[in-house]
Amino acid sequence: MRVLSAVFGVVVLVALVLVALRFLPKDKTVPVELLGTWETEFPSHAQHPMEFAADTLRFHTEEGWMAYAIVQVRSREQEGRVWYRFDYEAEGESFELTFYYFAPPDERIQFENQPHLEWRKAAPESE
């Protein structure tokens, strides 16, 4: 009987931990190395930069800039680069962007699903 009580106690504890983890705040922090505007020379995207701000991901489209609230940022080191997943949303819809970030001296971003696209950080505008 004591063994069943101990097993039940462990199961309840694990369930409580899992529920608590579900409601912990998600990391929305955009890493400083990603902040700013990124551009590509790839013809179909050359006029459509993307921008990472503190809590917003923006894409330039034919209609202008579209802003999305960042919900969560995940990352992991992977073979000399960093893999990122950004979960973001707008108007009740959820989206995901996954890419690899390569640090300087050859700083660039490559989308996981479009490795032929290389994005480079735009030079900051001088005032």
PyMOL commands that set and color helices and strands:
alter all, ss='L'
color gray80, all
select helices_A, chain A and resi 2-22+32-34
alter helices_A, ss='H'
color red, helices_A
select strands_A, chain A and resi 36-39+50-52+56-61+64-78+81-90+93-102+108-111+114-121
alter strands_A, ss='S'
color yellow, strands_A
deselect
rebuild
show_as cartoon
